[in-house]
Amino acid sequence: MTIERYPWLNDALNAHENISFPSSLIIEGELGLAKRKLANYFAQKLLCSEALSPCGECNSCNYFLAGSHPDFCFLDHDSCSSVLHSYSKAKKDDLTSKKIEGIRALNEFMGMTNSVSVQRVAVIFEAHLMNINSQNALLKTLEELPTNKYIFIISNQRKYFLPTIYSRSNLISINNPDQITLNQWILDQGYIDFSVLNFAPDSTPLEIERLINNEMADQYADITQKLNSYCLGSITTPDLIKFYKDTNISFEDKINSIILFLKTCIGINQDFYKSHPYITAIQNFQIDSMNASDLIEELVEYQYQLNKVPSLNEQIGLNHFFYKMKGLFN
């Protein structure tokens, strides 16, 4: 595994350099920080039969890399290891990290005798999708986890789980790398035409890579510059609505872009973020952070309603929020 490609994981790797792992490990952090890679690396390390693990060459590593290790399973938001199908009579679609049937199958798997390796490992990806019932079902297994059995819990949200799950687990919190590290990483991947300034503040490395590879790297700059021009009075509301209408993203993403712009303005205003070359309106106007926060809450509520009623009129919605946003910059 090319875990070295993700230098911001070094602290976690160094802390678990030896084979001594906690039986339950929670890995938290924003989407796009390679938490999945870290969990899989740890899993292969535990399952490897060689002292310097993961060796990538022993039978255990070969099984793991082929996706067929009998002592390893995972749950994802929409799938699971094929081995879990034999531990549950539930439909395949129910064996996921967001349904209790998936957690119950994983619990059954962890209670069985090891087949190939000394250790047995289960990983729950996107564990932040677990509801309270699923968490309670998992908790019963964590309370009585047999020797040489390990469960890794991977979450895109921090402090999401029951306190009793945290009390029975070790925690690794993965933070976004600083701008210098992130800029160097972008260059190391061969993206010489890009830097952190091309993306939203706090964008994670793998999210940046996804945008570049999908030819969406210029989208943040284009939208932010248009919103900034609007707040400066350089373009009209109809001009901005036409720009958004011609932009090939979903209505929900359009609302997200307004939220992100306002959050960045608040961050700059409160010295949480450095000044940004695409956002100059904040230098000309002193916005009220409280009013901006209220508008963000209204936008979030609108998003919720949009998911319930997808037929909401896009132009009317954008027109309403643009006028409110413009009112902040006076």
C-alpha positions as CSV (number, residue, x, y, z in Angstrom):
1,M,0.0,0.0,0.0
2,T,1.3,3.5,-0.8
3,I,0.5,4.9,2.6
4,E,3.6,7.2,2.2
5,R,1.6,9.2,-0.3
6,Y,-0.3,10.8,2.6
7,P,2.2,12.5,4.8
8,W,-0.4,14.0,7.2
9,L,-1.0,10.4,8.4
10,N,2.6,10.1,9.7
11,D,1.7,10.9,13.3
12,A,-0.9,8.1,13.4
13,L,1.5,5.7,11.7
14,N,4.3,6.4,14.1
15,A,2.0,6.0,17.1
16,H,1.0,2.5,15.9
17,E,4.4,1.4,14.5
18,N,4.4,-1.7,16.7
19,I,1.8,-4.5,16.4
20,S,0.3,-3.5,19.8
21,F,-3.1,-2.1,18.8
22,P,-6.2,-1.3,20.8
23,S,-9.0,-3.7,20.3
24,S,-11.3,-0.8,19.2
25,L,-10.0,2.2,17.3
26,I,-12.0,5.2,16.1
27,I,-10.5,7.2,13.2
28,E,-12.2,10.6,12.8
29,G,-11.7,13.4,10.3
30,E,-13.2,15.2,7.4
31,L,-13.9,13.5,4.1
32,G,-10.8,13.4,1.9
33,L,-8.1,12.7,4.5
34,A,-7.3,9.1,3.4
35,K,-8.8,7.6,6.6
36,R,-9.9,4.6,4.5
37,K,-6.3,4.0,3.4
38,L,-5.1,4.3,7.0
39,A,-7.6,1.8,8.3
40,N,-6.8,-0.7,5.5
41,Y,-3.1,-0.3,6.2
42,F,-3.6,-1.1,9.9
43,A,-5.8,-4.0,9.0
44,Q,-3.2,-5.5,6.7
45,K,-0.5,-4.9,9.3
46,L,-2.4,-6.8,11.9
47,L,-3.2,-9.7,9.5
48,C,0.3,-10.0,8.0
49,S,2.2,-13.1,9.1
50,E,5.6,-11.5,8.9
51,A,7.4,-9.5,11.7
52,L,8.0,-6.5,9.5
53,S,4.4,-5.9,8.5
54,P,2.7,-5.4,6.2
55,C,5.1,-7.3,4.0
56,G,2.8,-7.4,0.9
57,E,4.1,-10.9,0.0
58,C,2.9,-13.5,2.5
59,N,-0.2,-15.5,2.0
60,S,-2.1,-13.3,4.4
61,C,-1.2,-10.2,2.5
62,N,-2.0,-11.8,-0.8
63,Y,-5.4,-12.7,0.5
64,F,-6.0,-9.2,1.8
65,L,-4.8,-7.4,-1.4
66,A,-7.1,-9.7,-3.4
67,G,-10.1,-8.8,-1.2
68,S,-10.6,-12.4,0.0
69,H,-9.0,-12.6,3.4
70,P,-11.2,-14.9,5.5
71,D,-10.3,-13.0,8.8
72,F,-11.1,-9.5,7.4
73,C,-14.5,-7.9,6.8
74,F,-15.8,-4.4,6.2
75,L,-19.0,-2.5,6.1
76,D,-19.5,0.5,3.8
77,H,-22.4,2.9,3.3
78,D,-23.8,0.8,0.4
79,S,-21.9,-2.5,0.5
80,C,-19.9,-5.0,2.6
81,S,-17.4,-7.8,2.4
82,S,-18.8,-10.9,0.6
83,V,-17.8,-12.9,3.6
84,L,-20.5,-11.2,5.7
85,H,-23.3,-12.6,3.5
86,S,-22.9,-16.0,5.2
87,Y,-23.4,-14.5,8.6
88,S,-26.8,-13.0,7.9
89,K,-30.1,-13.9,6.3
90,A,-30.8,-10.2,5.6
91,K,-30.9,-8.8,2.1
92,K,-27.6,-7.8,0.7
93,D,-28.7,-4.2,0.5
94,D,-29.2,-4.2,4.3
95,L,-25.7,-5.3,5.1
96,T,-24.2,-1.8,5.2
97,S,-22.8,0.5,7.9
98,K,-26.0,2.5,8.1
99,K,-28.3,-0.5,9.0
100,I,-28.4,-2.6,12.1
101,E,-28.4,-5.8,10.0
102,G,-24.9,-5.0,8.8
103,I,-23.6,-4.4,12.4
104,R,-25.2,-7.7,13.6
105,A,-23.5,-9.6,10.7
106,L,-20.2,-8.0,11.7
107,N,-20.7,-9.0,15.3
108,E,-21.3,-12.6,14.3
109,F,-18.1,-12.5,12.1
110,M,-16.0,-11.2,15.1
111,G,-17.3,-14.0,17.3
112,M,-16.0,-16.8,15.0
113,T,-12.6,-18.6,15.2
114,N,-9.8,-17.2,13.1
115,S,-9.0,-19.0,9.8
116,V,-5.7,-17.9,8.4
117,S,-4.2,-15.1,10.6
118,V,-3.6,-14.9,14.3
119,Q,-5.7,-11.7,14.3
120,R,-9.2,-11.0,13.0
121,V,-10.1,-7.5,11.9
122,A,-13.4,-5.7,11.0
123,V,-13.7,-2.1,9.6
124,I,-16.8,0.0,9.6
125,F,-16.4,2.7,7.0
126,E,-18.7,5.8,7.2
127,A,-19.6,4.8,10.7
128,H,-21.2,8.2,11.2
129,L,-24.2,6.8,9.4
130,M,-24.9,4.4,12.2
131,N,-28.1,5.2,14.2
132,I,-28.5,4.7,18.0
133,N,-29.7,1.1,17.6
134,S,-26.7,0.2,15.4
135,Q,-24.3,1.8,17.9
136,N,-25.9,-0.1,20.8
137,A,-25.6,-3.4,18.8
138,L,-21.9,-2.6,18.2
139,L,-21.3,-1.6,21.8
140,K,-22.3,-5.1,23.0
141,T,-19.5,-6.6,20.9
142,L,-16.9,-3.9,22.0
143,E,-17.7,-4.7,25.7
144,E,-16.7,-8.4,25.2
145,L,-14.3,-8.3,22.2
146,P,-12.3,-11.6,22.3
147,T,-8.5,-11.6,22.3
148,N,-6.8,-10.9,19.0
149,K,-10.0,-9.3,17.5
150,Y,-10.0,-5.7,16.3
151,I,-12.6,-3.3,15.1
152,F,-11.8,0.0,13.4
153,I,-14.6,2.6,13.3
154,I,-14.1,5.3,10.6
155,S,-16.1,8.5,10.8
156,N,-16.3,11.7,8.7
157,Q,-17.8,13.4,11.8
158,R,-16.1,14.1,15.1
159,K,-17.6,13.2,18.5
160,Y,-20.5,11.5,16.8
161,F,-20.8,8.2,18.8
162,L,-22.2,7.2,22.1
163,P,-19.9,8.1,25.0
164,T,-19.6,4.4,26.0
165,I,-18.2,3.6,22.5
166,Y,-15.5,6.3,23.0
167,S,-14.8,5.0,26.5
168,R,-14.0,1.5,25.0
169,S,-12.0,2.8,22.1
170,N,-8.8,4.6,21.3
171,L,-9.2,7.7,19.2
172,I,-7.2,8.9,16.2
173,S,-8.2,12.4,15.0
174,I,-6.9,13.2,11.5
175,N,-6.6,16.9,10.8
176,N,-6.2,18.7,7.5
177,P,-2.6,19.5,6.7
178,D,-1.4,23.1,6.9
179,Q,-1.2,25.1,3.7
180,I,2.6,24.6,3.2
181,T,2.2,20.8,3.5
182,L,-0.8,20.8,1.3
183,N,0.8,22.9,-1.4
184,Q,3.8,20.6,-1.4
185,W,1.5,17.6,-1.7
186,I,-0.3,19.1,-4.6
187,L,3.0,19.6,-6.4
188,D,4.2,16.1,-5.5
189,Q,1.2,14.6,-7.3
190,G,2.2,16.5,-10.4
191,Y,-0.5,19.2,-10.3
192,I,1.9,22.0,-11.1
193,D,-0.8,24.4,-12.2
194,F,-2.7,24.4,-8.9
195,S,-2.3,25.5,-5.3
196,V,-4.5,25.8,-2.2
197,L,-5.7,29.2,-3.5
198,N,-7.6,27.5,-6.3
199,F,-9.8,25.8,-3.7
200,A,-12.1,26.6,-0.8
201,P,-10.4,27.1,2.6
202,D,-10.0,23.8,4.5
203,S,-10.4,21.7,1.3
204,T,-9.0,18.3,2.1
205,P,-6.2,16.8,-0.1
206,L,-8.3,14.0,-1.7
207,E,-11.2,16.4,-2.3
208,I,-8.7,18.7,-4.1
209,E,-7.4,15.8,-6.2
210,R,-11.0,14.7,-7.1
211,L,-11.8,18.2,-8.3
212,I,-8.6,18.4,-10.4
213,N,-9.1,14.9,-11.9
214,N,-12.8,15.7,-12.8
215,E,-11.8,19.0,-14.4
216,M,-13.7,21.0,-11.7
217,A,-10.7,22.8,-10.1
218,D,-11.7,26.1,-11.6
219,Q,-15.2,25.9,-10.4
220,Y,-14.6,27.4,-6.9
221,A,-12.6,30.3,-8.3
222,D,-15.3,31.1,-10.9
223,I,-18.2,31.0,-8.4
224,T,-16.3,32.9,-5.7
225,Q,-15.2,35.6,-8.1
226,K,-18.8,36.1,-9.3
227,L,-20.2,36.2,-5.8
228,N,-17.5,38.7,-4.8
229,S,-18.2,40.9,-7.8
230,Y,-21.9,40.8,-6.9
231,C,-21.2,41.9,-3.4
232,L,-19.0,44.7,-4.7
233,G,-21.8,45.9,-7.0
234,S,-19.9,45.0,-10.2
235,I,-22.6,42.7,-11.6
236,T,-26.4,42.7,-11.1
237,T,-28.7,40.1,-9.6
238,P,-30.0,38.9,-13.1
239,D,-26.3,38.6,-14.2
240,L,-25.5,36.4,-11.2
241,I,-28.6,34.3,-11.6
242,K,-27.8,33.7,-15.3
243,F,-24.2,32.7,-14.3
244,Y,-25.6,30.1,-11.8
245,K,-28.1,28.9,-14.3
246,D,-25.3,28.2,-16.8
247,T,-23.1,26.5,-14.2
248,N,-23.3,22.8,-14.5
249,I,-23.8,21.8,-10.9
250,S,-26.9,20.7,-8.9
251,F,-29.2,23.2,-7.2
252,E,-28.1,21.8,-3.9
253,D,-24.4,22.5,-4.8
254,K,-25.3,26.0,-5.8
255,I,-26.8,26.6,-2.4
256,N,-23.7,25.0,-0.9
257,S,-21.5,27.5,-2.8
258,I,-23.3,30.5,-1.2
259,I,-23.0,28.9,2.2
260,L,-19.2,28.4,1.7
261,F,-18.7,31.9,0.5
262,L,-20.5,33.3,3.5
263,K,-18.6,31.0,5.9
264,T,-15.3,32.1,4.3
265,C,-16.2,35.8,4.7
266,I,-17.0,35.3,8.4
267,G,-13.7,33.4,8.8
268,I,-11.7,36.2,7.2
269,N,-13.7,38.8,9.2
270,Q,-12.8,37.0,12.5
271,D,-9.2,36.3,11.5
272,F,-9.9,32.6,11.4
273,Y,-8.9,32.5,7.7
274,K,-6.2,34.5,6.0
275,S,-7.4,37.0,3.4
276,H,-8.2,35.4,0.1
277,P,-7.4,36.9,-3.4
278,Y,-10.9,36.0,-4.7
279,I,-12.7,37.6,-1.8
280,T,-12.0,41.3,-1.7
281,A,-15.5,42.6,-0.8
282,I,-14.7,41.8,2.8
283,Q,-12.0,44.4,2.7
284,N,-14.4,47.1,1.5
285,F,-17.3,46.3,3.8
286,Q,-17.6,45.3,7.5
287,I,-20.2,42.6,7.5
288,D,-22.2,41.6,10.6
289,S,-21.1,38.1,11.4
290,M,-24.3,37.4,13.3
291,N,-26.5,38.4,10.3
292,A,-24.3,36.3,8.0
293,S,-24.6,33.3,10.3
294,D,-28.4,33.8,10.4
295,L,-28.4,33.7,6.6
296,I,-26.3,30.6,6.6
297,E,-28.9,28.9,8.9
298,E,-31.7,29.9,6.5
299,L,-29.7,28.5,3.6
300,V,-29.2,25.2,5.4
301,E,-32.9,25.0,6.3
302,Y,-33.7,25.7,2.6
303,Q,-31.4,22.8,1.6
304,Y,-33.4,20.5,4.0
305,Q,-36.6,21.6,2.4
306,L,-35.1,21.2,-1.0
307,N,-34.4,17.5,-0.3
308,K,-38.1,17.1,0.8
309,V,-39.5,19.1,-2.1
310,P,-37.1,18.9,-5.1
311,S,-39.5,20.9,-7.2
312,L,-38.7,24.2,-5.4
313,N,-38.1,27.0,-8.0
314,E,-34.4,27.6,-8.5
315,Q,-34.6,31.1,-9.8
316,I,-36.9,32.3,-7.0
317,G,-34.7,30.7,-4.4
318,L,-31.5,32.1,-5.7
319,N,-33.0,35.6,-6.2
320,H,-34.2,35.6,-2.5
321,F,-30.8,34.6,-1.1
322,F,-28.7,36.8,-3.4
323,Y,-30.6,39.9,-2.3
324,K,-30.2,39.0,1.3
325,M,-26.5,38.4,0.8
326,K,-26.0,41.7,-1.0
327,G,-27.6,43.4,2.0
328,L,-24.8,42.2,4.2
329,F,-22.3,44.2,2.2
330,N,-23.3,47.8,2.8
